[in-house]
Amino acid sequence: MIRFLILILACHLCYGNEVGNRLLSKLAFERQVLGAHGAENRSVLEIHEDLSTGATTQLPTEVAFQKKSNEKNLIGDFLNTLHDIKYVSYNKKDFAKFLVKCHEARVPEDFKKGFGSNLNGANFSQLYLNGSIFNGVSLIGADFSNTDLSNVSFIDADLRGANFSNANLHGIKIKNTNLSFAKFVSANLTDMIFNNSDISYAEFVNSDLKKVSMYNITGLHTNFSNVKISFSNLSNSDISYVNFNDSEINDIVVQKSNLDNANFFGVDSYKLKVQFSSLKNANIYGAEIKESDFTGSDISSACFNSSTIVASNFNRANLSNAQFSYVNGDYSSFVKATLNGSKIKHTNAYAVNLQDADLSNIDFSFSELNEVDVSDADICRGKFYNTKVATSNMHGSFFDHSLFISAKIEGADLSEASMYKVKIQDSQIYNSNLSRHNIDSSEIESSTFFNLTADNSSWSNVKVTNSNFIESNFISSFLHDNTFKKTSFFLSNLNNSMISDVSFLSSSIYKSSVLSVHFTDCEFDNSIVIDNKGQKKLTDLENAITSIEDLQEKISQGKKFDVNYSYFKFEDMDLENADFSNSILSRAKFVNVNLNKANLEKTDLRYAIFDNSSLIETNLSDSNLEYASFFKSDLKNAILKKEK
């Protein structure tokens, strides 16, 4: 370690900061590997003095590169200062005698008056300095470890590299003071005031900060790891790259401050208020955030992974490109917040308010949203892969260009939602309200819609394949230029709807209500419109299969039926040699039906009922027979598995 520090000093003196910075990075790496090993109780001056004696030591402060290209090189300047300063010849006995004289004379213990303005490297360890005054004194590398500094004044002082480890700093006053590289390890900083001071690269490890006030502070790369901070405030300050690793933070107010690139790893916070501040690129991994407030703050690109967020406020905060994977979040508010590009994956959110938030390009994959308010939000280009949404309010939100893949939405309010170029695949939407919603130029595939309220809705240029609409309400809706291929409408209400230029291909409208429906220029190919209320008054059903008799005749002609007739009841029909391979016949009923030698290969027959039917030599190979029933049916020589 010594050889690195000597090289750094030489580089700063001879070649400037550029080479020195390169060596600093190497020194920082070595320190991380070897650890401090008890160096926290030694002043920087002691370490510097070891260079002349050849003693082996380790630098106790964190070393880092410049935050910006034009930022002052604090490390280089500090090392140069250590090289240039003059050290005092006073010892602890001199200071003790001075304290006794002041006490006897009952005069303030003003060290500037007693020793002058240069006390660099002075050793005050284990002295009783309660109420002493060090205003205007240079104390670079001074040792105050294990010292009682209660109510001491350090106004306009230079305390760079000073050691305050295990000191009592209750009520001390710090103003216009440079505390960079100072050490406050295991110190008591109750009622401490920092004003217009620099604490960059200082270490407050394992310290207690209670009722601490910090105003207009510069604290780049300051280390607050494993500290307890409570009932304190920080304002108008720059403490970017600060480290709060594994700290307890309670009842803290941070306003108009810069905490960019801060480390909050494993922090336990309660009633933390970070308002109108910046925490860009902050690491908040594995933290507990309870009843906290981040109103108006910029927390973009921050990492909240594996954290718990409870009853906290992020209203109007900027959380764009933030990460929330494996997060538990309950009762928190993100009203009008910006979460553009954020990843909220593998997360459980309960009673979270995202009203009027910018959720564009958000990723909710593998997450569960329960009783969440996402009304009037912008969720364009959102990703809902394997997402579960339950009892949530999505009223009036925009889902343009969004993807719903293997998603499950139940009990949601999607009324007046807008969906343009949306893709819904292998998804389920149950018991939800889609009244007055609009879906345009979108694709729906292999999805199930059950008990929807979708009245007064508008569907335009939508392609729907292999899907089912069950017990759904489309009253007074407008369907134009859509394609329904292998799609089933069962027990649904289409009353008073306008359906124009729509293609029904291999689909079914069965046991639904079509009162006053207007079909205009619609195409029906292998599609059934059977047993619907109000069907007799319909016109423009040319080429549609409108009765059991028509269906029987089509089947008798030997035509292949690659269709979706889910829920349809085939009763007393002759389907011998019929070809329904690759069809969707889930929950269909076959009562007294002859299916001998019929081809049902690769057919979806889940929950299908075969009652008193004959399936002799019927081909059922590769079909999905999950929960299918064959009551009093003959399966003699039926092919259940395809021969290899």
Beta strands, then each sheet from edge to edge (+ up, - down):
strand 1: 153-155
strand 2: 173-175
strand 3: 193-195
strand 4: 208-210
strand 5: 213-215
strand 6: 228-235
strand 7: 248-255
strand 8: 268-275
strand 9: 288-290
strand 10: 308-310
strand 11: 328-330
strand 12: 348-350
strand 13: 368-370
strand 14: 383-385
strand 15: 388-390
strand 16: 403-405
strand 17: 408-410
strand 18: 418-420
strand 19: 423-425
strand 20: 428-430
strand 21: 438-440
strand 22: 443-445
strand 23: 448-450
strand 24: 458-460
strand 25: 463-470
strand 26: 478-480
strand 27: 483-490
strand 28: 498-500
strand 29: 503-505
strand 30: 508-510
strand 31: 518-520
strand 32: 523-525
strand 33: 528-530
strand 34: 569-571
strand 35: 589-591
strand 36: 609-611
sheet 1: 1+ 2+ 3+ 5+ 6+ 4+
sheet 2: 1+ 2+ 3+ 5+ 6+ 7+ 8+ 9+ 10+ 11+ 12+ 13+ 15+ 17+ 20+ 23+ 25+ 22+ 19+ 16+ 14+
sheet 3: 1+ 2+ 3+ 5+ 6+ 7+ 8+ 9+ 10+ 11+ 12+ 13+ 15+ 17+ 20+ 23+ 25+ 27+ 29+ 32+
sheet 4: 1+ 2+ 3+ 5+ 6+ 7+ 8+ 9+ 10+ 11+ 12+ 13+ 15+ 17+ 20+ 23+ 25+ 27+ 30+ 33+
sheet 5: 18+ 21+ 24+ 26+ 28+ 31+
sheet 6: 34+ 35+ 36+
end
